[in-house]
Amino acid sequence: MPLGHDGYLKLWALSNPAIAADFILLDEAQDTNPVVLDVLRKQPAQMVYVGDKYQQIYEWRGAVIRDGKNRDPE
């Protein structure tokens, strides 16, 4: 049985990927799912989130809004 996108994404996340960058810019952050956020949080790079909570279209898939009230711990 073939995996869908979410299955491949989870397998990639479980492999503990390392992103070789000093800075990571996450555009459309309002539509980012928790698996991607978890991978990004584990990176040593400085993160910049760009998003607009009024343009969120993937909340039904588990996307989370990252704004001034809901920030990653420093």
C-alpha positions as CSV (number, residue, x, y, z in Angstrom):
1,M,0.0,0.0,0.0
2,P,1.6,3.3,-1.0
3,L,2.1,6.1,1.5
4,G,0.6,9.5,1.1
5,H,2.4,12.8,1.5
6,D,1.8,12.7,5.3
7,G,3.4,9.3,5.6
8,Y,6.5,10.3,3.7
9,L,6.7,13.5,5.7
10,K,6.5,11.6,9.0
11,L,9.2,9.1,7.9
12,W,11.5,12.0,7.0
13,A,10.9,13.6,10.3
14,L,11.6,10.4,12.2
15,S,15.0,10.3,10.5
16,N,16.1,13.4,12.5
17,P,17.0,15.5,9.4
18,A,19.7,18.2,9.8
19,I,19.2,21.4,7.9
20,A,22.6,22.9,7.2
21,A,21.7,26.6,7.6
22,D,22.3,29.4,10.0
23,F,18.9,30.9,9.4
24,I,15.6,29.4,8.3
25,L,12.8,31.5,6.9
26,L,9.4,29.8,7.2
27,D,6.9,31.6,4.9
28,E,3.2,30.9,5.1
29,A,3.9,29.8,8.7
30,Q,0.1,29.9,9.5
31,D,-0.3,26.7,7.3
32,T,2.6,24.7,8.7
33,N,1.7,21.4,10.2
34,P,3.1,20.2,13.6
35,V,5.5,17.6,12.0
36,V,7.3,20.3,10.0
37,L,7.4,22.6,13.1
38,D,8.9,19.9,15.2
39,V,11.6,19.3,12.6
40,L,12.4,23.0,12.5
41,R,12.4,23.4,16.3
42,K,15.2,20.8,16.5
43,Q,17.5,22.7,14.2
44,P,20.3,24.9,15.6
45,A,19.5,27.6,13.1
46,Q,17.8,30.9,14.0
47,M,14.1,30.8,12.9
48,V,12.1,33.5,11.2
49,Y,8.3,32.9,10.9
50,V,6.2,34.8,8.4
51,G,2.5,34.3,8.3
52,D,-0.9,35.9,8.5
53,K,-3.6,34.2,10.7
54,Y,-6.3,35.7,8.4
55,Q,-5.0,33.7,5.5
56,Q,-4.9,30.3,7.2
57,I,-6.4,27.6,5.0
58,Y,-5.0,24.4,6.4
59,E,-6.3,24.5,10.0
60,W,-8.4,21.4,9.3
61,R,-5.2,19.5,8.6
62,G,-3.6,20.4,11.9
63,A,-1.8,23.6,10.9
64,V,-1.1,25.8,13.8
65,I,-0.9,29.6,14.0
66,R,2.5,30.9,15.3
67,D,2.0,34.5,16.4
68,G,3.1,36.8,19.2
69,K,0.8,35.0,21.6
70,N,1.9,31.5,20.6
71,R,5.7,31.5,20.2
72,D,8.3,28.9,20.4
73,P,10.2,28.9,23.7
74,E,13.6,30.6,23.5
